[in-house]
């Protein structure tokens, strides 16, 4: 039987492209995903999957798949050549989702590929986008495959093709920002001893920083500050001896490298496009923004781009919402990308400052900053990407209940008692693709809202938090988070962000009406 034509083409099968494909497929869209590389990456590359990404992905692929066999991130230590300076714990009592996982990119991709394959979608390896053009009705693209050239017509084109994006360049978009001549060495190595695989290590030195990420067992990622490169100078390939010398000279770790698995070097680029939405062509991940690797934010920001983009595009393709909804993708995600660039720049600049004064100040301030609750909370929020909120975005309902978790915020991360008696993360209420209506207390199901969703053909899952319901909130954690002492309604978007919090259903109906009609929630 002939397969139906795809409704869109995704170029790039890294974590961002795979996430796009998975979310769209699970929401009923036919996709085609191509990648010019003949196989998935064999390098560890991005090493941390933070809580923000785990929560966003959970309705589409259970976070347990990523957790299996991969240690959670429990903290970070800062030391000098001679002494321990500070330790910051990442563990928070009462949280439901781990702060992050140390997981090599190839394992992240494998989990996404497996989930995508279960939906009947395979990545087309060794296929390259050669050219494309767009009109009001769609995109015409030429692809080179193993069988030659192929011309296809799709409604939308998504560029997840990295920092050197062919799609971005074809569109003629500027990629404004700056590059640094500072050189960094990166190596995945086996060392001669077992270490705590839950803690990343930062060693401060007048010769430059050494940063160590656990991968598995005795395998670690070592990043070494190699200093400024003279303008016009010729860079020689890095040698493993440089990595060992940095460990010996700059730290008291005492590690001896037993084997090397990956050795490379890089310079920092900080750039962002002005528009993520360009007619029927959309950009996500490194195709839209690149920045320093400080804090491991790159892949995670891209994955959350993809989830935000995909649920909106699914509604547009299925004619459940007007095409203008796609502009909210840019409005919500562009500021996040800009903030990540700024914050990660500050982090890397601090690591690069090797002056005795800066190191001395760091020794004094770091123990204070890593233990003060407010500063620690802000640092944790950036790293885990808990900071992401769309309260100022066009889809935020400014008149819903004002609380610590309101319209535009991520769904609360706490433990609640599920129907089977187990205490699990509250995001388990959002286990299915689509919108979720969380009813807290004994309120009746809102018939008008259910009717509007049914009429639009949009999936809506009902979850009741009450005695005998899907979960029980005996400790009042959700009630407090939403400021709903007498119960109420929480409508949750497919990306696990809150659409509306209300004591009655009228605000929910108005918000959904705004989405389907193209009116801003702020004008409802």
Secondary structure, DSSP 8 states (H G I E B T S, - for coil): ------SEEEE--SHHHHHHHHHHHHTT--EEEEESSSS---S--S-EEEHHHHHHHTTTS-HHHHHTT--B--EEEEE-SS-EEEEEE---TT-SS-SEEE--HHHHHHHHHHHHHHTT---EET-EEEEEEEETTEEEEEEEETTEEEEEEESEEEE---TT-HHHHHHT---EEEEEEEEEEEEEEEESS---TTEEEEE--TT--EEEEEEETTEEEEEEEEEE--TT-------HHHHHHHHHHH-S----EEEEEEEEEEEEEEEE-S-SEETTEEE-GGGTEE---GGG-HHHHHHHHHHHHHHHHHHHHTTSS-GGGGHHHHHHHHHHHHHHHHHHHHHHHHHH---HHHHHHHHHHHHHHTTSHHHHHHHHHHHHTTT---TTSTT--TTS--SSS-TTSB----EEEETTS-EEEGGGGG-SSSEEEEEESS----HHHHHHHHHHT--EEEEEESTTSSEE-TT-HHHHHHT-TT-EEEEE-TTSBEEEEESSSHHHHHHHHHHHHT--GGG-
